[in-house]
Structure formats: C-alpha cells, structure tokens
C-alpha cells in the first residue's frame, strides 16, 4: 500500500521507503541508517503499533529527534489498512495534496462480501449448525474463532455465530458460558476451531474446559490445512516446517486422552452429519465434533480432474416458481452456484464448481444433478 500510494502521488523517487522482512528481534543495524537520515517517519503495519513503538524506543536510545507518524496519530487506531488510508497518511507526512478520486467507470461496482471458496466444507458445516440451532427451543450461543471460518459470522456462514475475539479465545469464552448451565442457562453453547488452530492455541483452554466439565460443544473444522494463511504445515499434516515427513498427530486420540466425548463426521454427508451434530448438542459435558473434509483449494491443487460433474437440469428447475427463492445461489452462496437470467433458472458454473455435490443434496426440486460416471 505504501509503494502504491507513493507511485500514485508521484513521490516514489523523492521519499525514502524501507520494508522489513522480519520484525523481531528488531534489525537495528538495518534500520538505524534510515533513521539517522530522516526527520519524519511514517510506519505502516497491521494491526497494533508494535513495530512503531519499538522503532520509537530505538530512536530515543540513540538520541535521534524524529517525528513519528503511525497508528497513534496518522492512521486509524483500529481496522485494516487500505490504499486510500495509507495515501492520506503519506500526504500528512509529506504535505502533498490528496489526489482527486475518479470513478473507474459509469457503473458503480457492487459490494462483494467475503465468501468461502467453492466446495469449502465449512459452508456445509455452518449450514448444518444453523439448521440445528434454529430448531432448538432456545437457539443458543455460538462463539467464533479466527480462521477461514471467521466468515461464518457473515452471510457465507449464514450468520452462524454471535461473537468472536482472538485466535484460541473461542473455547475459553464457551467454557465460561458452559459453566452457567449450573446456574440456569438453558441454551446450547457451541464454539469452533480449525485443525491448525487446534494445535496452535486451543489445547490449554480445552484442557481447562474438560477438567471443569463445562457443558459445551467444540466443533473442530478439520480440513487438513492451514488454509487461511498459506497452507503452512501444522502437527496434523505430517510435514514439518523444514519439509520433513513425520507421523502426523491424531486429533481424535489427543481429545480422547484429554477426556472429551469425541465423534467424527463428514460435513458433505449432510444427513448423517446433522444427526451426529444434534446428538452431541444434547449431550452434557465437554463434547467435541470433528467435521472432517479436506480443504477444497488443497484438493484442487492435488488433482487434475474434478471427481464428479455437477450440473442443473433446467427442465426440472422451477426457477422463481420454486418455494426455495433461489436458495442455491442466494443463501447457500457457493461461488459455483449462479443464476441463468435469460432462462430464469439455476445454473452451475463449470469453471468454478469443484464437484463436491453438496448443493445437489439441498435442492428441494432435485434439479441439481451429480454425474459420477463422467469426470469433468
């Protein structure tokens, strides 16, 4: 964003720019020559001003008189950075005028929400969770966590959860709520984590919740990947950070050793998975349901052909006359499900669809077909 803003302002040749590849330990010998040549410094970072304060401390130790700009004064204190925010901050640093905003075209671009990838198993999991919770006498509390499944708090996950804090916090928040069942709380308490987050931050909170017998359900979204941040290996993948093949750690065995009630389900098998989910919601104590289905992006990388061909039989699709109100494209929301506005019928995008076939199990008219005899 910083480089883009400098080019946009025509100041990329007259303004010094330094990018760090590592943050800690602070590369002081690399930073100091830049600081000694500067009177004003703008620091751009996500999310908290960690680097900003460390560099200010370094400048103070070296006795340098520098005016610093960053999260504390020139940038919003919360929220992600974007090109416009960074451009405004650089204008404040340099005294340059803000460039005039020009429309990219005559038509205003539609707002596009974040969504799960085509064929993402998380979409099926949250469909089942929302369906089960809606049919409860008391709909319960669903606590989120950080991962691809963060989007479950949006339309992509049918607004399945109500609150989310930092990575690993979900199990501890749910554990606190799960203790309130002893004081009259009669709602289900559910939280979630991915397989990578399970190893990274969940285990201490899980041990505490199990040891104190909290009444709650933890759903482990096991997609065999650290999908949100670039498919880095984790202890469940059988691959170390150095690329060595090792024996993967078994999540069910770990949960069993901790003392949880554990079951495994496949979110693509919607009928059986829903039965399992409902059963575990009704069980007292610390319950864990592992929803296991590999990441769609990971599977797409590993195979050259789709496992099946999914398509819409438009002779069967009722279109606007169906009581589903375009459920496949409007609510289910998979990027592979779209709408044929000429024929006013549902349509599968053959380029985007990865062939999971879950939408065929949800179509009330049976118009979405799965051809297992022909590979697309």
C-alpha angles and dihedrals in degrees: 000000000000094000091044091051093049091052090047090054093042090239101112092109098047102041121073116235128192126181123194123216093192130029106192132074082033110243093232098169090054095047101042099071089055092048093049090055095049137078096183128031130188115200119202118194143140125266122338124020094256096133092038094059094042091054091046089054090049092051091048092051090052092047094242119159104219133152108225125204126189142098092341096061120350102040133051111275092226136028135046123302122245135182094267094050092047092046090054091050092050090050088054090050097047103028091239120149118254110256117248113259113240126194113246090221145338093274119071112235113243119245109256119201123213113265142185116262120264108282094014109161090215090070090059092045094054092044088058094043094050091046092052095044093048090058094052118103087234110030095216135209124292116195118201133212138194122286138075085308089068084093089067086087088065134058090281088071096031090253089289099167135047106205141022134178128166132333111292094012095103097076092048095047089048091047090057091049090044090060090058091072085080088060100048106283103143099181128103116255117212134173135170145207139176124246091255093048089047090065095034104052114344104077100077093050091043092054090050093048092048094045091053093042098236115190101236146111123237114197112203108204098209107189094153092243149077086236101164098062107030112298096280112175120259132185092274095056098066091234126105126216087258092054098255119147112237137161108283119234113250113233096199091052091049091050091047090051090051089053104249127145100249134192133166125217138172111234090207089063090069100178097050093038091053091051090051092047093051092048092052093046088060096048118097121229133032108335129180125194115191111207101200123193125124120254110271092225091050092050092047089056093050099049132051096206135044114252093230141002116247118195143155120250095215091193087065098038109096093201115196089357091067116097090226091081094220091312094167096058102021103044109010085049102187109161087234091062112078140149132256102220093186094057094026091230137121117270138192116221102226092201096053100035113095095193103251090140096208093127089060089062092053102044106109094206095045091237095135109082133195117211107199094171095066126054114217 
